[in-house]
Amino acid sequence: MISLRIDGVEVSVEEGKTVLEAARQVGIEIPTICAHKDLSPYGACRMCIVEIEGIRGFPTSCTTPAADGMAVRTTTEAVTTLRNRILELMLSGHPGACLVCPHREACEKYRPNPSKAGRTTRCGFCSNRAGCEVRDLTFKLTPTRMTPTPELELPTLYSKLNVERDDPFMDRDYNLCVLCGHCWRICEKIHGQPAISLINRGRLARIGTSFQRSHVDSGCVFCGACIDICPTGSLSDRYGRWRDLPNEAVPSTCEICPEGCSFSVLLKDNGVVATRMTGYDRDARLCALGRFAYAQMVNAPARLRYPRLKEGGEHVGVDRDKTVAAVAKRLQKYVGESFAVIATESGTREARYLYEKFARDVMKGRIIYFRADGGPDPNGPQEGILDGTIKAAIMAGNLLTEDALAKIEYLVVIDFLPSAASRRADALLPAAVLSEVSGTLRTSAGEIKAVSALTPPPDEAQPEWMLVRDLARAMGAP
């Protein structure tokens, strides 16, 4: 342990800690943008400068190791003035007109949410307004005006860069970027080699890819860490950016594939806004499906919401209990080897258990599992469908080709989105998915993880295990 004084306060910290960490330990606030607890010190924004006795100039506290006997001052007039000048330089190229507008408070009172816009030209059009660290810092350091001194006239120099929308998940507006380096540094930490980095020099410096390639071709795997760690609105989730800040983040498990990654589900008013890594490290990274598709799947406008039976070649909405009774009555005809349950390896253990019980104990048939990549399980070959052996099936999802679907005489589909299978189905049961289901998941590594039901399913959709249970009971099984 070493001891130092910060603004007259005696601080004892472990050797190797920085001055910034020592100050935070005793509740002394030093403003910073580029510093982050999960990233190594960088010293890019220069906002955390301090005065240290015996050291020339104004060193950055995030990169300066604390030393025994050191005397640090964080709020002198010189430090405060220089921080304000640095912030003015930073904002001279930032679309932050709302920060100095005399009507800002009244405007935000009666327009509490930012207006949707394709390009952010001021805070009122920024989807990240409520979570912008630059905005918060501006109000803390200069709560009224950002006008430079007469000796330091700063022209406004906007970059006028195009908003980059060349990948399917993210929007990148580098006009809002303050070059804190969070994005490429977290990318390098998690993936070893960053897909993005600083390019160009001087006023033209910006974040980009090598040789100006698209992000799809840059090696980016779209884990979303750069979005989650960005302090401004430069990087945003194209789907979730206008859904407002979440009320809570609840830990759960992704069941889109058998990997079963742990993550946090971000909720707003009982709805899924997005998902996020549990921490900024390699073990917590997510794939593009877990990070970006999860919320879109749950909130899809085309969700199947009501049971349907095919009558005269058309699907007709029928009461749920009547649908279950009608399906159970028809399935009685196919008890034996002519029946199969067709499902995927993903999903909860509880749903898989009941699918197997229903197939083998109730229907005396078989179960065919499809791998997460769409291939059939060798223990349940698809040939039984193509050669016409299987005449009736319950299928959880859109798993068969058109040719295979045509071979099935009576098809019950349990799914959450319309598909080729749902259009051919003789009976359609809407399923609850992902954040609407609770249970446990056995991952591909053999670990058992909990899946949490966090949001209500739409209308009459229900978890798969519940649908299978009700079918079995309707057929007389206990």
C-alpha positions as CSV (number, residue, x, y, z in Angstrom):
1,M,0.0,0.0,0.0
2,I,1.1,3.6,-0.7
3,S,-0.3,6.9,0.6
4,L,-0.8,10.2,-1.2
5,R,-2.9,13.4,-0.8
6,I,-5.6,14.4,-3.3
7,D,-7.1,17.8,-2.7
8,G,-5.8,17.6,0.9
9,V,-7.4,14.2,1.5
10,E,-5.1,11.3,2.6
11,V,-5.6,8.3,0.4
12,S,-4.2,4.8,0.8
13,V,-4.2,2.6,-2.3
14,E,-2.5,-0.5,-3.6
15,E,0.7,0.2,-5.5
16,G,0.1,0.2,-9.2
17,K,-3.2,2.1,-9.1
18,T,-3.5,5.3,-11.1
19,V,-4.3,8.7,-9.6
20,L,-7.8,8.5,-11.1
21,E,-8.5,5.2,-9.4
22,A,-7.1,6.6,-6.1
23,A,-9.4,9.7,-6.4
24,R,-12.5,7.6,-7.1
25,Q,-11.7,5.4,-4.2
26,V,-12.4,8.3,-1.8
27,G,-15.2,9.8,-3.8
28,I,-13.3,12.6,-5.5
29,E,-14.7,13.1,-8.9
30,I,-12.4,13.8,-11.8
31,P,-14.2,14.2,-15.2
32,T,-13.2,11.8,-18.0
33,I,-14.6,10.4,-21.2
34,C,-12.0,8.0,-22.5
35,A,-11.3,6.2,-19.2
36,H,-13.3,3.0,-18.6
37,K,-13.0,0.4,-15.8
38,D,-12.8,-2.4,-18.3
39,L,-10.2,-0.8,-20.6
40,S,-6.5,-0.1,-20.1
41,P,-5.6,3.6,-19.6
42,Y,-5.5,5.6,-22.8
43,G,-5.3,9.3,-22.0
44,A,-7.0,10.4,-25.3
45,C,-9.7,12.9,-24.1
46,R,-7.4,14.9,-21.7
47,M,-10.4,15.8,-19.5
48,C,-8.9,14.1,-16.4
49,I,-5.8,16.4,-16.2
50,V,-4.6,17.3,-12.7
51,E,-1.7,19.2,-11.1
52,I,0.9,17.1,-9.2
53,E,3.6,18.8,-7.1
54,G,7.0,18.2,-8.7
55,I,5.7,17.3,-12.1
56,R,5.6,19.8,-14.9
57,G,2.4,20.5,-16.9
58,F,-0.9,18.8,-16.4
59,P,-0.6,15.0,-16.5
60,T,-3.7,12.9,-17.2
61,S,-4.7,11.2,-14.0
62,C,-5.9,8.0,-15.8
63,T,-2.4,7.2,-17.1
64,T,-0.3,8.5,-14.1
65,P,0.5,5.8,-11.5
66,A,-0.1,6.9,-8.0
67,A,3.2,7.3,-6.0
68,D,3.9,7.3,-2.3
69,G,3.9,10.9,-0.9
70,M,2.4,12.4,-4.1
71,A,0.3,15.6,-3.7
72,V,-2.4,16.0,-6.3
73,R,-4.8,18.9,-6.9
74,T,-7.8,18.4,-9.1
75,T,-9.8,21.6,-9.0
76,T,-7.4,24.5,-9.3
77,E,-8.3,27.5,-11.5
78,A,-5.7,26.5,-14.1
79,V,-7.0,22.9,-14.3
80,T,-10.6,24.0,-14.5
81,T,-9.9,26.5,-17.2
82,L,-7.9,24.1,-19.3
83,R,-10.6,21.4,-19.0
84,N,-13.2,23.9,-20.2
85,R,-11.0,24.8,-23.2
86,I,-10.5,21.1,-24.0
87,L,-14.2,20.5,-23.9
88,E,-14.8,23.5,-26.1
89,L,-12.3,22.1,-28.6
90,M,-14.1,18.7,-28.4
91,L,-17.5,20.3,-29.0
92,S,-16.3,22.6,-31.8
93,G,-16.9,19.7,-34.2
94,H,-19.8,18.1,-32.4
95,P,-23.5,18.7,-33.4
96,G,-24.3,20.0,-29.9
97,A,-26.3,23.2,-30.6
98,C,-28.9,22.2,-27.9
99,L,-26.2,22.4,-25.3
100,V,-26.0,26.1,-25.5
101,C,-29.6,26.9,-26.5
102,P,-31.3,29.2,-24.0
103,H,-34.6,27.3,-24.5
104,R,-33.1,23.9,-23.9
105,E,-34.7,23.2,-20.5
106,A,-38.2,24.3,-21.6
107,C,-37.9,22.4,-24.9
108,E,-36.9,19.1,-23.2
109,K,-39.6,19.6,-20.6
110,Y,-42.3,19.5,-23.2
111,R,-40.5,17.2,-25.6
112,P,-38.9,14.7,-23.2
113,N,-38.0,12.2,-26.0
114,P,-35.7,13.1,-28.9
115,S,-37.3,13.4,-32.3
116,K,-36.6,10.5,-34.7
117,A,-34.2,11.5,-37.5
118,G,-31.9,9.8,-40.0
119,R,-29.1,12.2,-39.1
120,T,-28.3,13.8,-35.7
121,T,-27.8,17.5,-36.1
122,R,-28.3,18.4,-32.5
123,C,-29.2,16.8,-29.1
124,G,-32.9,17.0,-29.9
125,F,-32.4,14.5,-32.8
126,C,-30.0,12.2,-31.0
127,S,-31.3,8.7,-29.9
128,N,-28.6,8.6,-27.2
129,R,-29.5,12.0,-25.7
130,A,-30.4,10.5,-22.3
131,G,-27.2,8.4,-22.1
132,C,-24.7,10.8,-23.6
133,E,-21.6,11.2,-21.4
134,V,-20.4,14.3,-23.3
135,R,-23.7,16.0,-22.7
136,D,-23.5,15.1,-19.0
137,L,-20.0,16.4,-18.8
138,T,-20.8,19.6,-20.5
139,F,-23.5,20.4,-17.9
140,K,-21.2,19.6,-15.0
141,L,-18.3,21.7,-16.2
142,T,-20.0,24.6,-18.0
143,P,-23.7,24.6,-17.0
144,T,-24.7,27.8,-18.8
145,R,-22.5,28.7,-21.9
146,M,-19.8,27.2,-24.0
147,T,-18.6,30.4,-25.6
148,P,-14.8,30.5,-25.9
149,T,-12.8,33.5,-24.6
150,P,-12.0,36.3,-27.1
151,E,-8.4,35.1,-27.1
152,L,-9.5,31.7,-28.2
153,E,-12.1,32.0,-31.0
154,L,-13.1,28.5,-32.1
155,P,-14.8,28.1,-35.4
156,T,-17.4,25.3,-35.7
157,L,-16.0,22.6,-38.0
158,Y,-18.4,19.8,-38.5
159,S,-17.0,16.8,-40.2
160,K,-20.1,16.3,-42.5
161,L,-19.5,12.6,-42.8
162,N,-22.2,10.3,-44.2
163,V,-24.0,8.1,-41.8
164,E,-22.7,4.6,-42.4
165,R,-25.4,2.0,-42.8
166,D,-23.6,-0.7,-44.7
167,D,-24.2,-3.5,-42.4
168,P,-27.6,-5.0,-41.3
169,F,-27.5,-4.1,-37.6
170,M,-25.8,-0.9,-36.8
171,D,-25.8,2.8,-37.7
172,R,-22.5,4.7,-37.4
173,D,-22.6,8.5,-37.3
174,Y,-18.9,9.5,-36.8
175,N,-20.0,13.2,-36.8
176,L,-20.8,12.6,-33.1
177,C,-17.5,10.8,-32.4
178,V,-15.1,12.4,-29.9
179,L,-12.2,9.9,-30.5
180,C,-12.3,8.4,-27.1
181,G,-11.2,5.1,-28.5
182,H,-13.7,3.0,-26.5
183,C,-15.0,1.2,-29.6
184,W,-11.8,-0.1,-31.1
185,R,-10.2,-0.7,-27.8
186,I,-13.0,-3.0,-26.6
187,C,-13.0,-4.7,-30.0
188,E,-9.3,-5.4,-29.6
189,K,-9.7,-6.6,-26.0
190,I,-12.5,-9.0,-26.8
191,H,-11.5,-10.3,-30.3
192,G,-7.7,-9.9,-30.2
193,Q,-7.6,-8.0,-33.5
194,P,-9.9,-5.0,-33.9
195,A,-12.2,-4.7,-36.9
196,I,-12.0,-0.9,-36.6
197,S,-9.4,1.6,-35.4
198,L,-8.3,5.2,-35.8
199,I,-7.6,6.2,-39.3
200,N,-6.2,9.4,-40.8
201,R,-4.5,12.2,-38.8
202,G,-5.2,15.6,-37.4
203,R,-8.6,17.1,-38.1
204,L,-9.4,14.2,-40.4
205,A,-8.8,11.6,-37.8
206,R,-11.8,9.3,-37.3
207,I,-12.8,5.7,-36.6
208,G,-12.9,3.4,-39.6
209,T,-11.9,0.1,-41.2
210,S,-8.7,-0.7,-43.0
211,F,-8.8,0.2,-46.7
212,Q,-12.3,1.7,-46.2
213,R,-13.9,-1.7,-46.4
214,S,-17.4,-2.3,-45.3
215,H,-17.8,-3.5,-41.8
216,V,-19.3,-6.7,-43.2
217,D,-16.0,-7.4,-44.9
218,S,-13.7,-6.0,-42.1
219,G,-13.8,-9.1,-39.9
220,C,-16.5,-7.6,-37.6
221,V,-18.7,-10.3,-35.9
222,F,-21.3,-7.8,-34.7
223,C,-21.1,-8.6,-31.0
224,G,-22.4,-5.1,-30.2
225,A,-19.7,-4.3,-27.6
226,C,-18.7,-1.1,-29.4
227,I,-22.3,0.1,-29.3
228,D,-22.7,-0.6,-25.6
229,I,-19.5,1.1,-24.6
230,C,-19.8,4.2,-26.8
231,P,-20.2,7.3,-24.7
232,T,-22.0,9.3,-27.4
233,G,-24.5,8.3,-30.1
234,S,-21.9,7.6,-32.7
235,L,-22.6,3.9,-32.7
236,S,-26.2,2.7,-32.4
237,D,-28.4,-0.4,-32.6
238,R,-30.5,0.3,-35.7
239,Y,-33.5,-1.5,-34.2
240,G,-33.2,-0.5,-30.6
241,R,-32.0,3.1,-30.9
242,W,-35.4,4.7,-30.7
243,R,-36.9,2.4,-28.1
244,D,-35.7,4.6,-25.3
245,L,-33.4,3.7,-22.4
246,P,-34.3,0.5,-20.6
247,N,-35.8,0.4,-17.1
248,E,-33.8,-2.6,-16.0
249,A,-31.3,-5.2,-17.1
250,V,-32.1,-8.8,-16.2
251,P,-29.7,-11.7,-16.5
252,S,-30.8,-14.7,-18.6
253,T,-29.7,-17.2,-21.2
254,C,-30.0,-17.0,-25.0
255,E,-31.7,-20.1,-26.4
256,I,-31.5,-19.2,-30.1
257,C,-28.8,-21.9,-30.5
258,P,-27.2,-24.6,-28.3
259,E,-24.3,-22.3,-27.3
260,G,-26.6,-20.9,-24.6
261,C,-24.7,-17.7,-24.0
262,S,-25.4,-15.7,-20.8
263,F,-26.4,-12.1,-21.3
264,S,-28.5,-9.3,-19.9
265,V,-32.0,-8.6,-21.4
266,L,-32.7,-4.9,-21.4
267,L,-36.4,-4.2,-20.6
268,K,-38.6,-1.1,-21.0
269,D,-42.2,-1.3,-19.8
270,N,-42.4,-5.1,-20.0
271,G,-40.9,-5.1,-23.5
272,V,-37.5,-6.2,-24.8
273,V,-35.3,-3.3,-25.9
274,A,-32.1,-5.1,-26.6
275,T,-29.6,-7.6,-25.1
276,R,-26.1,-6.9,-23.8
277,M,-23.0,-8.7,-22.8
278,T,-22.7,-9.5,-19.1
279,G,-19.2,-8.0,-19.1
280,Y,-16.6,-6.6,-21.4
281,D,-14.4,-9.7,-21.8
282,R,-13.9,-12.4,-24.3
283,D,-15.9,-15.1,-22.4
284,A,-19.0,-12.8,-22.4
285,R,-19.1,-12.0,-26.1
286,L,-22.3,-12.5,-28.1
287,C,-23.0,-13.5,-31.7
288,A,-25.1,-11.2,-34.0
289,L,-28.2,-13.3,-33.4
290,G,-28.0,-13.0,-29.6
291,R,-27.1,-9.3,-29.6
292,F,-29.3,-8.0,-32.4
293,A,-31.9,-10.6,-33.6
294,Y,-33.2,-11.5,-30.1
295,A,-35.2,-8.3,-29.5
296,Q,-36.4,-8.2,-33.1
297,M,-37.7,-11.8,-32.9
298,V,-39.6,-11.1,-29.7
299,N,-41.1,-7.8,-31.0
300,A,-41.7,-8.9,-34.6
301,P,-44.9,-7.3,-35.9
302,A,-45.7,-10.5,-37.8
303,R,-45.9,-12.7,-34.6
304,L,-48.4,-15.5,-34.7
305,R,-50.9,-14.7,-32.0
306,Y,-53.9,-17.0,-32.3
307,P,-54.6,-20.7,-33.0
308,R,-55.8,-21.6,-36.5
309,L,-57.3,-24.6,-38.2
310,K,-57.4,-25.2,-41.9
311,E,-61.0,-25.4,-43.2
312,G,-61.7,-25.6,-46.9
313,G,-58.1,-24.8,-47.7
314,E,-58.1,-21.6,-45.6
315,H,-56.9,-20.9,-42.1
316,V,-59.6,-20.0,-39.7
317,G,-59.1,-18.6,-36.2
318,V,-60.6,-21.0,-33.6
319,D,-60.7,-20.9,-29.8
320,R,-57.6,-22.3,-28.3
321,D,-59.3,-25.2,-26.4
322,K,-61.3,-26.2,-29.5
323,T,-58.1,-26.2,-31.6
324,V,-56.3,-28.4,-29.1
325,A,-59.3,-30.8,-29.0
326,A,-59.5,-30.9,-32.8
327,V,-55.8,-31.6,-33.1
328,A,-56.0,-34.3,-30.4
329,K,-58.9,-36.0,-32.2
330,R,-57.1,-36.1,-35.6
331,L,-53.9,-37.3,-34.1
332,Q,-55.6,-40.4,-32.7
333,K,-55.7,-41.8,-36.2
334,Y,-51.9,-41.6,-36.5
335,V,-50.7,-43.3,-33.3
336,G,-47.7,-45.4,-34.2
337,E,-44.7,-45.3,-36.5
338,S,-46.6,-43.0,-38.9
339,F,-46.2,-40.1,-36.4
340,A,-43.2,-37.9,-35.6
341,V,-42.3,-34.8,-33.6
342,I,-39.8,-32.6,-35.6
343,A,-37.9,-30.1,-33.4
344,T,-34.5,-28.4,-33.1
345,E,-31.7,-28.9,-30.6
346,S,-32.2,-25.4,-29.2
347,G,-34.9,-24.6,-26.7
348,T,-35.5,-25.4,-23.1
349,R,-34.9,-28.9,-21.6
350,E,-38.5,-28.9,-20.4
351,A,-39.9,-28.5,-23.9
352,R,-37.6,-31.1,-25.3
353,Y,-38.5,-33.5,-22.5
354,L,-42.3,-33.2,-23.2
355,Y,-41.8,-33.4,-27.0
356,E,-40.0,-36.7,-26.5
357,K,-42.6,-38.0,-24.0
358,F,-45.4,-37.0,-26.3
359,A,-43.8,-38.7,-29.4
360,R,-42.8,-41.9,-27.7
361,D,-45.3,-42.5,-24.8
362,V,-48.5,-40.9,-26.2
363,M,-48.1,-41.3,-30.0
364,K,-45.8,-44.3,-30.0
365,G,-43.9,-42.6,-32.8
366,R,-40.5,-41.0,-33.2
367,I,-38.7,-37.7,-32.7
368,I,-36.5,-36.1,-35.3
369,Y,-34.1,-33.4,-34.1
370,F,-32.5,-30.9,-36.4
371,R,-29.2,-29.3,-35.6
372,A,-28.9,-25.6,-35.1
373,D,-27.3,-25.3,-38.6
374,G,-30.4,-26.9,-40.1
375,G,-29.0,-30.4,-40.7
376,P,-31.0,-33.5,-39.6
377,D,-29.9,-35.6,-36.6
378,P,-28.4,-39.0,-37.8
379,N,-30.5,-40.7,-35.1
380,G,-33.7,-39.4,-36.7
381,P,-33.2,-39.5,-40.5
382,Q,-35.4,-37.3,-42.7
383,E,-35.9,-40.2,-45.2
384,G,-38.9,-41.3,-43.2
385,I,-40.6,-38.1,-44.3
386,L,-39.6,-38.1,-47.9
387,D,-40.6,-41.8,-48.5
388,G,-44.0,-41.2,-47.0
389,T,-43.6,-43.4,-43.9
390,I,-44.4,-40.4,-41.6
391,K,-48.0,-39.3,-42.3
392,A,-48.6,-36.9,-39.4
393,A,-46.2,-34.6,-37.5
394,I,-46.0,-31.9,-35.0
395,M,-43.2,-29.5,-36.1
396,A,-41.7,-26.8,-33.9
397,G,-40.6,-24.3,-36.5
398,N,-40.0,-24.1,-40.2
399,L,-37.6,-27.1,-40.6
400,L,-38.6,-29.0,-43.7
401,T,-38.3,-28.4,-47.4
402,E,-41.4,-27.9,-49.6
403,D,-41.0,-31.4,-50.9
404,A,-40.9,-32.9,-47.4
405,L,-43.9,-30.8,-46.3
406,A,-45.9,-32.1,-49.2
407,K,-45.4,-35.7,-48.1
408,I,-47.1,-35.1,-44.7
409,E,-50.8,-35.9,-44.6
410,Y,-51.6,-34.0,-41.3
411,L,-49.2,-31.3,-40.1
412,V,-49.4,-29.4,-36.8
413,V,-47.0,-26.4,-36.6
414,I,-46.0,-24.8,-33.4
415,D,-44.2,-21.6,-34.2
416,F,-44.0,-17.8,-33.6
417,L,-43.6,-16.4,-37.1
418,P,-45.3,-17.1,-40.5
419,S,-43.4,-19.4,-42.8
420,A,-43.8,-22.0,-45.6
421,A,-44.6,-24.6,-42.9
422,S,-47.2,-22.5,-41.2
423,R,-48.9,-21.8,-44.5
424,R,-49.2,-25.5,-45.2
425,A,-50.2,-26.5,-41.6
426,D,-53.5,-28.1,-41.0
427,A,-53.3,-26.7,-37.4
428,L,-51.3,-23.8,-36.2
429,L,-50.5,-23.1,-32.5
430,P,-48.7,-19.8,-31.7
431,A,-45.6,-20.3,-29.5
432,A,-44.1,-18.1,-26.9
433,V,-40.3,-17.6,-27.4
434,L,-37.1,-16.4,-25.8
435,S,-37.9,-13.8,-23.1
436,E,-41.4,-15.2,-22.8
437,V,-40.3,-18.7,-21.7
438,S,-38.8,-19.9,-18.4
439,G,-36.9,-23.2,-17.9
440,T,-33.4,-24.5,-18.3
441,L,-31.1,-25.0,-21.2
442,R,-28.3,-27.6,-21.6
443,T,-25.6,-25.8,-23.6
444,S,-23.4,-27.4,-26.2
445,A,-20.7,-27.6,-23.5
446,G,-23.0,-29.5,-21.2
447,E,-23.7,-26.7,-18.7
448,I,-27.2,-26.3,-17.4
449,K,-28.3,-22.6,-17.4
450,A,-31.6,-20.9,-16.4
451,V,-33.8,-19.2,-18.9
452,S,-36.0,-16.5,-17.5
453,A,-39.5,-15.5,-18.5
454,L,-39.3,-11.7,-18.5
455,T,-42.1,-10.5,-20.8
456,P,-45.6,-11.8,-21.5
457,P,-46.3,-13.6,-24.7
458,P,-48.7,-11.9,-27.2
459,D,-52.4,-12.7,-27.0
460,E,-52.9,-16.5,-27.0
461,A,-49.3,-17.6,-27.6
462,Q,-48.0,-20.1,-25.1
463,P,-44.7,-21.9,-24.3
464,E,-44.1,-25.0,-26.3
465,W,-44.1,-27.3,-23.3
466,M,-47.5,-26.0,-22.3
467,L,-49.0,-26.6,-25.7
468,V,-47.6,-30.2,-25.8
469,R,-48.9,-30.9,-22.3
470,D,-52.4,-29.8,-23.2
471,L,-52.4,-31.9,-26.4
472,A,-51.3,-34.9,-24.3
473,R,-54.0,-34.4,-21.8
474,A,-56.6,-33.9,-24.5
475,M,-55.6,-37.4,-25.8
476,G,-56.1,-38.9,-22.4
477,A,-52.5,-39.0,-21.2
478,P,-51.9,-38.1,-17.5
